[in-house]
Amino acid sequence: MPDIIVMFFILGLVAGLLRSDLAIPKATYDTLSLLLMLTIGLKGGTALHGNVSWSLLPQMLTVVALGALIPLSLFPLLRKLVGLSVANSASIAAHYGSVSAGTFAVALAYAETNQLTVGAEVTLYLVLLELPAIIVGLLLFRKLSHDTSTQVSMKALWHEALTNKSVILLVGGVFIGLMYGEQQGAQVTGLLTSSFKVVLALFLLEMGITAAQTLRPLPFKYWKLAIFALTIPFILGSLGVFVGATLDLSLGSIVVLASILASASYIAAPAAIKASIKEADIGLAMLSSLGLTFPLNVVIGIGVYHQIAQWYLS
C-alpha cells in the first residue's frame, strides 16, 4: 500500500483528470510551498548542526559534477532521439539535471516511514543540484544556437537562479538550522518539522491537480518525449544508487540521492530558463517534468530506487 501522503497526490491527480472543481487557492499553495521549502532547509540545517566537516567535501563536489554532467548527457538524446529543437533540448536537459524539491520531500517522508537512516547532508545535495544544470543548459544553447542575446540572458539567469524563492528559503533554512540547532531553535523548528508531512500532503494534492492539467488533452504527438520522461528517471535513479554506494552513504541517503537525481525541476528551472531561452517551450518541459516524471517518481519510483539500492548493497 502506498504511503498515505502519496494518496493525496493520487487524489489530486484523479480529481484533475475528472475535471472536478477541486482547487487549492493560489495564496494557500504559495504558503504551502514556502513552508515546505523552509522546513526542508531547517531539517537539514538542524541535522548538520555540530556535524559539518571537511569529509563532506568529496560528496558535495560529486553532486555538483552530476548536476553539470547529466544535462550534457541528456542533450544529445533529446536532440537526436526525441527530435526536439536546440532550445527545447537545452531546456529539458536543464530541467532533468536540476532537481524537484517536491520529490525530495516525498523521498524524505518515505525514508522516515521506512525507518531508513538519512544523512544530514542530503539537503545540501538539493541545494547544490539546482544551479549547475541550469547554467549548463544555457551554455549549450548559447554554443549551438549562436544566440546573440546570451550575455543578457546569462545575467538574467544568474539572478533568477540565485534569488529564486525556493533557493532563498532552502539556503536560508539550512543556515538558520545550522546556527541554532535542534534545541535552541525548538520553539520554531519543532512546530515546522512536526507538521512536515501534513504540509507535504496538501502540497501534493495541488501537485496532483496541476499534473492532471498538463496531461489534458493527452499529448499523443509528443510520444517520444513521453517515453523519455518515463524511462530516464530509472536510469538516473540507478546512477544515484551507484554513486551513493561509491560514496559509502547510508541506505536512506542513497535512496534520497537516487530519487532527486531521477527527478526534474518544475519550480526553479522553469523560471530561470523562461527568462534566458526565449525560444524554449516551457509547456513541454512542464509536461515531461511535472506531468509525467513527477507522478512516476512519487507513486512508484522512490520505492523502486529503494529496491535497487537494497539489491546493489546486498
N, C-alpha and C positions, 0 to 999 in steps of 0.2 A: 504494500500500500504506500503511495507517495506521502512525503512529509505534508503536514497539514497546510503549511504556507504555500506549497505548490498548488494545492487545491484552490486557493484564492486566485492564482493566475489562471487556472483552467476555468474557473467560474467566470472571470472577466472575458476570457477568450470565447467561451460558449455564448455569453451574453452579446458580445460584439458580433459574432457570426450570425446570431439570430436577429440582429438589428434591434435589440432591446433598447429602451430609453435609459438604461442604467448608465450613469456617468458620474465621474468624480469631478467636482468643481475645480477649475484651474487653480484657484487660490489654495485649495486643500492639497492638490497634487504638488504644487510648489513647496508647500510647508512640509509634506512628507519627504520630498526629495532633499530638502535642506536638512531635516532631522536625520535621514538615512546617511547622507554623506558625512555629516558632523559626527554621528555616532560611530561610524566605521573608523574615522580618524581617531576619535577618542579611545576606542577599544584598542587600536593598535598602539597609540601613544602610551597609554597606561601600562600595557603589557611590556613595552620597551623600557619603561622607567627603571633605571638601575641596571639594564641589561644591554646597553649599547657598547659594542666593542669593535675593534678593527677586524675581527674574524668575520663580520658581516660583509666586508668589502667585496670579496670574490662573488658572493651571491648577488650583490647589487650590480656589479659590473656585468655579470652574466645576464641578468634580467634586462638591463639597458641594451646589451648587444642583441638579445632576442627581439626587443622592440624595434630595432633597426633592420634586422635580417629577415624577419617574417614578411614585411611588405615587399622587400626586394625579391623574395622567393615567389610571392603570390602574384606580383605584377605580370610576369610573362604568362602565367596560367590564365589570368583574366583577359589578357590581350589576345593571346593566340587560341586558347581552347574555348573560352567563353565568348570571345569575339566582341569585346567592348572597346570603346574608343580609348585613346590615351588618357583623357581627362577622367573618365569613369573608372578605368583600370587603376589609375593612381589613387583616386578617391576611395574605392572599395578596398584596395590593398592597405591604405592607411587606416581605414575603419577596423580591419581584421588584425592589423598589427597593434592597434590600440586595444583598449580593454573596456568591458562592461562592468560598471560598478554594481549594477543590479545582480549580475551573475556572481560576482564576488560575494555579495551579501548572502545570496542563496547558498553558495558553497560554504560560507562560514556557518550558517544555520545548519546545513547538512552535517558538517563536521561536529558541531555541538550535539546534535540529535544522536549521532552515531558514536559519540564519546571518543572522537579522534583528537589526538594532541596536535594543536596548530601552533607553530612558532610565532613569536611576537612580531617578527619582521615581515610577515606576509602583507600587511597593509602598505609597507614600503614598496612591495612589488607592484601594487595597484598604482601608486603614485608615479613610479619610475616608468611604467609601461605607457602612460598617457601620451607623453610628448615625442619620443624618438620616432615612432611610426608616422605621426602627422608630418614631422619635418621631412622624413624620407619620402613620403608621398608627394609633397610639394616639390622636392628636388627632382624626383623622377619626372614629374610633369614639366618642370622648367627645362630639363635637359632634352626631353624627347618631343616637346611641342614647340620649342623655340619661342616660348611666350615672352613678349617684351614687357609685360607688366609685373613680372615676378618679383622685382625688387620691392615694389609697393606691397605685393601680396605677402612676401616674406615678413615684412614688418607687421602687417595685419595679423599674420599667422601667429607670430610670437606673442603679440598682445592677446589674441583670443585664447591661445593655449595656456598662457601663464596666468591670465586673470579670469578664466572661466570659473563660474561659481563652484563647480564640483571640485576643481583643483584647489581653489582657495579654502574650501571647507575641509577637504581631506588633509591638506598640508597643515592648515591651522589647527585642526583637531589633533593631529599627531603631535605637534609641538606643545599644545596645551596639556595633553595627556602625559607627554614625556616630562614636562616641567613639574607637574603636581602629583602624578602617580595615582594609584587607586585610593589610598587612604585620605590624602589631603584634598583630593577633588571629589570625594564621595558624594557630597551633597548635590552636585550637578551630574557627574558622570554616572553615579549609581542609578539615578532616575532614567537617564537616557539609555544606558546599556540594558537595564531590566526590561525596557519596553521595546527593545530592538526588533523582536520577532513580530510584535503587533504592528509596528510601523512598516516593517517589510511586507507583511501580509496585505496591508492596504495599498502599498506601493505596487505590489504585484497584481492586485486586482485591476488597477489602472493600466498597468503594462499589458495585461491580457486584452483589455478593451482596445488599446492602441494597436497591438499586434494584429488583432482581427481586422481593424480598419485598413491596414496596409495590404491585407490579403483580399480585399474586395474591390473589384472582381478578381477572381483567381488569375494571376498573371501568366497564362499559358505560354505567351510568346517569349517569356524570359526563362524557359525551362532549363537552359544551360546554367544560368545564374542560380536557379533554384537547386540544381544538383550540386553546384559548388558550395552553396550555403549550408547544405545538409550533409556534406561529406567532409569538407575541410576541417570542421571542428574536431572530428575524431583523429585526424592526422596531427593537428596541432596539440590536442589533448595528450596523445601518445608521446609527442615530443616533450611536453611538460613533465610527464611521468619519468621519462629517461633523464631529463636534465635534473629534476628534483632528486632522483635516486643518486645521480652522479655527485650532486652537492651534499649528499648524505642528510637530506631533510627528513623530518618525521613524516609518517604516513598522512596525517592530516594536512600538513604543509604541502606535500606532493599533490594531494587531491585539489587543494585550493589553487596551486600554481597551474596545474593542468587545466582546471576549469577556466581560469582567466585567460590563459593562452588560447584556449578554444573559443573564447568569446569575441564579440565585436562591439565596438563603441557605438552608442546611439545618443550620447549627450555631448561630450567634449569634441569628438571628431567631426560630427556634422556641422557644428558651429564654426570650427576653425576652417574646415575645407570649404564651406559655403562662402566664407569671406575671402578665400585665397584662390580657389579654382572655379571661376565663374561658369566655365563650360560643363562642370560636373553636375549630373542629375542626382541630387541628394535623395530624391524619392527612391531611386534604385538602391542606394546604399541602405536606406531605412527598410526597404522591402527585404533585403537579404539579412541585415544585422538584427533588426527588431522583429520582422515578420516571420523569419524562418530560423535563424541561428539561435536567437534568444529562447524561443519556446523549446527548441530541441534540447538545449543545454539544461534548462530548468526542469523539464519533465523527465528526461531520461539520461542526458549527457553526463551530469555530475556523478550519478550512480555508476555509469559505465566506466568513467575515469577511475573511480574508486576500485572497481573490479580489476581494471588493467593494472593499477598500482599494486594491488594485493598479489596478483599473478606475477608481476615483474619482481617483487621483493621476496617472493617465496622460494 
